[in-house]
């Protein structure tokens, strides 16, 4: 089933995108160049990951537990 039609898969992909973009932005300034257009999505995801890092971390833990034990 496609990740677009399964809500749990969509949440997992969104959390992975946010965490990956925040990690890449912490290592390099690669995402700071393009703040508009399609690549702006990755910059915005990195900003969400930085500003809401506690909530994203808790969400990742709950999603991991959900995938490991209830899927």
Rosetta blueprint (number, residue, H / E / L):
1 X L
2 X L
3 X L
4 X L
5 X L
6 X L
7 X H
8 X H
9 X H
10 X H
11 X H
12 X H
13 X H
14 X H
15 X H
16 X H
17 X H
18 X H
19 X H
20 X H
21 X H
22 X H
23 X H
24 X H
25 X H
26 X H
27 X H
28 X L
29 X L
30 X H
31 X H
32 X H
33 X L
34 X L
35 X L
36 X L
37 X L
38 X L
39 X L
40 X H
41 X H
42 X H
43 X H
44 X H
45 X H
46 X H
47 X H
48 X H
49 X H
50 X H
51 X H
52 X L
53 X H
54 X H
55 X H
56 X H
57 X H
58 X H
59 X H
60 X H
61 X H
62 X H
63 X H
64 X H
65 X H
66 X H
67 X H
68 X H
69 X H
70 X H
71 X L
